[in-house]
C-alpha cells in the first residue's frame, strides 16, 4: 500500500558504519561491524564512528532526483523532489508546488483496481519514466527567496518555478529552455563568473545556457562549445572540472574532454581532447585522486551495464594521457573487493569520512530500462560509498562500503549537510523497488551507533 499520511518505523535493512576524521586530541570509542577482505582497520584517537540513518518520505514515483535548499526562509534546509517540497528540519510537512496529477491504475485482483498517485514505477507493467529527472534550488529573480529548477525527461524542457514567498498554492512556472539533451545535464558554474549555468546538449552540440540578466523569466541563451556532432537527447556521461590545471572549468564527456579557452567572447569552439572514458555513464568529475597534483577523471563506465573507474592523468612531456583504474566491473574478480552491481546512473563526490578526500557515492538505478532491459536488472537496488584511500606508495584505491541494499539511485544523487549537523547526508529520488512505485529517501549521516529504527515520515500535501 502507498504511504498515505501515515508514519511508521521500518527495520534497518543496511547500515554503513565507518570512521570519520576528528581532531587528534579527541578521545573516542571505536567499534567496527563490517569486515572487507584486505582492509585493515587500526584503532586511533582521531577517528569517530559515523553511520547513516534512513528516512523515507514517499513510496510514490515522481522523480529520479532530489535536492535541498531553504525554500521558506526559516534558516533550515528543505527538500525537493518531483512536484513536492518538504519542510526541514523534520520533513513531516509536504507542499505541492506544481500539479501532481499523474496516476495509474493498479489491478489487485480480478475485480479490484486501485488508483495510485504518481508514475507506475515498479508496481506497473510498463517501463514508464517520470517527467522530472533533476532538481536544483537557486534564487533566479533576486528576490531573496530560493526558487526550484526542474530538468525534465531527456530532450524535453527545463523550467524554474518561482517561489511565492511563503504563500500557499502552485508556484509560477517559467519555461526557460526547450530541449535539454544528455542524461546527466547539470546546473553549475562553468564560465567562472560565480553564477550557475545549465550545462547540457542541444541540437547536437555540447554547451551551456545562460539566463537573461534583465528578464530572468525569459528564455535562456545557448552557447555551444562543440560542433554539431549529432549528440542525441539520450547521450550518456557528462561532467565538469579543471582537467589541465589552468584554473578554468572544462567539460567532460565519454569520448574525451573539451578545454575551455582563455576567453569565451563570441562563443568560440573549445578544443577537444579525445579519450575513451567508457561507453557513457552518469556524472563525471575531475579530481586529484592520488594526490600527485594532477586532476584525474572519475566516472561510471556504462549507465546501463557495468563499471566504475578513475582515469589517472599522466604527463609525458607535453602529452597528456589517462591510465584506467577499475573500481568495480562486470565480474567480481575485476574489483579488488569483489563488489559487483550494474546500472550506475548517478554519482556524487563528497568527503564522507572527514579525512579531506572526496569519496564516491553511487548505486544501482533499478530497472533503468524496465523489467526486461539491462543486465542484472532484478538485483538488489544497492547504495554504496567508495572510500578514497591514498597509500604510502603513492597509489590510491577506493574501498567499497554498503549503505543500503534497498535503495539504489535515480539519475541524480545529492550529498550535502542537509540538517547542518556537520555530517553529510544523502538524498535519493528514484524508481521503485519491491512493493513501492518509487522512493524518496534521506540518509542522515551522524555519529556513533544507536538503536533507532529507520523512519518513514509522510505529511499531507498542502
N, C-alpha and C positions, 0 to 999 in steps of 0.2 A: 504493500500500500504506500502511496506517496506520503511524504511528511506534511500533513495538513494541520498546521497550527498546533503541533504537539512537541513536547520536549521529553527526551528520554536519555538514559545512559547506554552507551554501547560498550561491549567488551573491546579491549585493545587488541587489534589484530597484529600489529607490529610496532615496536618502539625502537628508536635508534638512540643508544647511549654512547656518548663519546666524550673526549676530553677537550676542554676549552682553555685557552691561554688566559691566565690571570696574573696579577703582579707577583713576582717571585717570592716575596716575603709572606704572602698569604698562605696560611696553613689550611689544607682541605683534606677530606677523607675520600679515597678513591675506591671505586668498585668497577668491575668490568663484566658485562653479561654476554658479550659476543666474542667469539674466537674465530679469527680468519686465518687460514693457512698462511704461514710465512710472516705473520705480523707479530712483532714483539712489543708488548706494552710495558713500559717502565714507569713505575710509580715515581712521581716527582711533586714537589711542593708548588709548582707553578701551573698545575692543571686542576680544573674542576670538571665534574661530570655534568653534561648537558644532555637533555633529551627533548623530543618533540611530543606534544600532546595534540591530538586530532580533534577538531571541532567541525561538525557537519552542519552547514547552513541550509542545504537543499538537496533533495534527491531527484530533482527535475532537470531536464536537459534544455538549457537556454543558451549556453555559450561554451566555447572552447578556450576561454581565457578569463582572467580576472586581474584586478589591480586595486590600489588603495590610494587614499589621499583624504584630506579634511574637506568634506563636502558641505558641512553645516557650520563651519567656523567656530566650533566649540573647543578647538585645540586637540581633539582626538582624531586619529585616522579612521576613516570609514572605508568600507569595502564595496567594490562594484563588480558585478558580473552579469552579463545579459541585460535584461530590462530592469534590473533591481540594484538598489544600493542599500547596504546595511549600516546602521549607526554604530560606531565604536563608542566606548571600548567594549561593550557587552555583545554587540552584533545581534541583539534579540529583536530589534525593530527594523522592519524591512519597508522600503519605499519603491514604488513602481515609477520610473522616470520616463519610460516610453511604453506604449501599449503592449501588454503581454497577452496577446490574443491567440497565439498558436496553441492548438490542441490536437490530440489524435485519439482515435477510438481503440481501446484495448479490449479484446474479446477474452473473457474469463471462462466462458463455458458456452454450450450450445445456444443458450437463450440469455446470456448475460454479457453485456458490453458496458464498459465504463469509459468516461471521457477523462483523459489525463492531460493536465496542462503541460505545455512545452512541446519540444520536438520528440520524435519517437525514441531515439537512443536505443539502449539495449533491450527494452521491452517490446520494440517493434520488429517487424519482419523486413523492413526496408532499410537501406543504407542512407538514412536521412542525415543531413548536416544542419546545423543552426545557421542563422544569418548574422552571427556575432562571433568573430574569431579573436579579436584583440580589444582590450580596453585600456585607456590611459586617462589620467586626470591632469588638468592644466587650466590656468586662468587665461582663456583665449581673448576675452574682451577687456581685460584690465580693470574689472570692477571690484577686485579683491575677493572673489568667490571662485573656487575651482569648478570648472566645467568637466564634461566627460567626452572623450573622443572614442568613437567606435569604428573599428575597421571590420567590414563585413566579410562575406564569403569571397574567396579569391576571384578577382575580376570585376567585383561589384564596387559600390561606392563607399566612401568614408565620410562620416558626419561628426560634428560635435554638437553636444546638447547643452544648451545654456542654463546655468544654474539660476533658479528663480529666487535666490537669496532667502531661503527659508520657507517660501510659500509652498503649499501642497499642490499636487497635480503634476501633469506631464510637463517635461522640460521642452522648450522650443528647440526644434531641430534645425541645424544649418548644414546642408549638404555642400561639402567643400571640394570633393574630388570624385570624379565619375568612375574611373577604372583603376583600382588598386590591385595590381598583379604581384605575384610571388606569394608563397605560403608562409614566409617569415618576414613580412614588412615590419618596420619599426618606426617609432616616434622618438627621435633623438637628435641631438645637435651634431650634424655632420659638417657644417660650414665653419664652426668655431666662433660664431657670433654670440654664443650664450643662449640662443633660442632654439628649441627643438623643431625639427622639420619632419615631414612624412617621407620616409625613405622606402622606395618600392620600385617596381617595374610598371611601366605603362606603354602601350603601343610598341612593344618590342624592345624598349630601351630601359636600362638602369638609370636611376636618377633620384631626385628629391623634389618635393613640393613645398613651397613657402606661402604663408598667408599674406593677404593684402594688409599692409600696415595701417591703412586708413579705414579699411572696412573689414573687420575680422569675420563677418558673415559671408563675404564674397568668396567665389571660387578661388582655390589656391593655384599658383603658377608652378608648372613643372619645369625643372631644369635637368635636361638629360646629361649624363656623363659618359654614355657609351653610344656607339652607332646602333642602328636598328639591326640587331642580331636575331630577331624573331623570338625573343624570350616571351613565353606564354604566361597566362594567369596562374597556372599550376606549377611554375618553376619552383624548385625546392632549394633551400640553402641560401642564406644571406646574412651578413653582419657588418659591423663597423669596428675600426680600430686603427691605430697608427702602426702600420707594418714596418716601415723603413726608418722610424725614429726621427722624422723631420718635424714633429710637432703638429702635423696635420692629420686629420682623420681620413683613412682610406676606406674603400668599400670592398668587402669580401664576398665572394660567391664560389660556387663549386668548381668552376674552371679557372680560378686564379683570383687576382685582386686588382682593383683599379686605384692607381696612385693619384691622390689629389694634387693638382698643380699649385704653384705659389699664389696665383690669382684666379678667382672664379669669375672675374669680369667677362661678360659676353658669353657665358656658359661654354667654356672650352671642353673638348673631349678629353677625358682623363686617360692616362697611359695604362694599358692593360698588361699585366704580368701573368703569363699562363702558368698554371699548375693544377694538377688533378687533386682536388680535396674531397673526392668521393663522387657518388652519383647524385647527391643532393640530399642534405639532411634538414636540420632545423636552424636555429640561430647559430651564428658563427662569431668567434671572438678572437681578437689579437691580444695576447697576454704573454708575459715572460714566464714561462712555466719553470724552466730550470735555473733561473737566476743569473744568466750569462749576459744580461743587458740587451738582448735581442728579443723582440716580441715574436712569439710563436703563434700558430693558428690552432684553435680548438673547435671541433665540430663533430656532430654525428655524421656518419658516412652515408646513410640511406634512411630517410624518414619512414619508409615503408618496408624496410628489411632490417639489416643488422649493422652494427658498427658504431664505435665511439673512439676517437683518436685525437692525438695532438701532433702537430707537424712542427718539428724543431727547425727553426731558422738557422741556416748555416751560411756563413760568408766565405766565399773562395775568391779572393781578390775583389774585383768589382761585381762578381756574380753572386746572386742570392739563390740558395736552394733550400728545399724543405725535406727533412728526414721524418718519415712517418713513425709514430709510436702507437700501437694499438692499446686501447684500454679494455674494450670488450669487442667481440665479433660474433660470427655465426656459430662457432664451436667453442665450448667451454675451455678447451685446451689452448685457444688463442688469447685467453685472458690470463694474466698472471695469478688471478684469484678464482678462476673458474666460473665467473659470472657470465650469464648469457640471457639477453632478452631482446625482443625486436621492437620496431616502431618508435624509435627515439625521435619524436617530432618537435620537442621543445626542450630548451636548455637555458639555464641561467648560471652566472658566476657570482659567488658570494663567499665571504670568509666565514664558514660555519663554525670552525673551532677556535677562532680568535688568535691564530698564530701569525696573522699578517699576510697569509697567502690565500688567494681566491680558489675555492673548491668548485666543483661542478655539481649542479642539481639537475636531474633529468629523470625520465621514467618512460613507461610504455603508454603510447596513445592507443588504448584498447579499441579494436575494430575500426582502425582508421580508414580502412576500405571495406568495412562491413564484415559480416559473419563468414563470408567466403573469399575474402580478399588476400591479405598479406600473410607471410609465413608466421607461424606460431601465434596467430591472431587470437586464439582462445586461451592462451596462457595468462597467468595472473597479471593484473594491472599493477605492476610494481612501481614504487617511487624510491629512488636512490640518491645519496650524495656520495661523491667521489672525492676523498681527501687528498689534496696535493701534498706530497712529501718530497722534500729535497734531500737527497742523500749526501753523505760526506764525500763521495767520489764524484760529485758534481752532476750526477744523474738525477732524474726525477721520476716519480711514479704516482699513480692515482690508486688509492686504496678504497674499495667499494664498501659502503655501509647501507644496509637496507633500512629505509624509514618505514615503509608500509607495503604490504602485499595486496592491498585492496584500495587502490587509489589511481595510480597512473598519472598521466598529464594530458593536456589538450594540445593546442598549438602554441600556447603561451603559459609559462610557469614563471612566477614572480617571487623573488626572495627579497626581504627587507624587514626592518623592525616595525612591524605593524602596530604593536601596542607600546612601543617606546620604553621597553624594559631592559634594553641593552643586548638582547638576544635576537638574532634574525629569525624571522618566521617565513613560512612558505604558503603561497596562495595558489589553489588549484581550481580551475573550472574545466570540466571535461565531460566526455561521453560517458554513458552509463556502464555499469558492470554488475553482474549478478542480478539482483532484483530491482535495481534503480534504472530509470531512464537516463539520468545524468548525475553529476556530482559537483558539489561546491564545498570545498574543504579549506580550512585554515589549519596549518600545522604550527602551533605556537612553540618556538624554541624557549627553553627555560633551564634552570639549574637543577641538578640532582635527580634523584628518583623519588617518585611519590606513588601512592596507590589510587590516585584519581582515575576514574574511567574516562575514556574519550566521550565527548559530549555532542549531543545533537541539539541544536537550538534553531527554532524557526519562529518567525514573527509574522503577524498579519500584514499584508501589503496595504499601504495607505495611498 
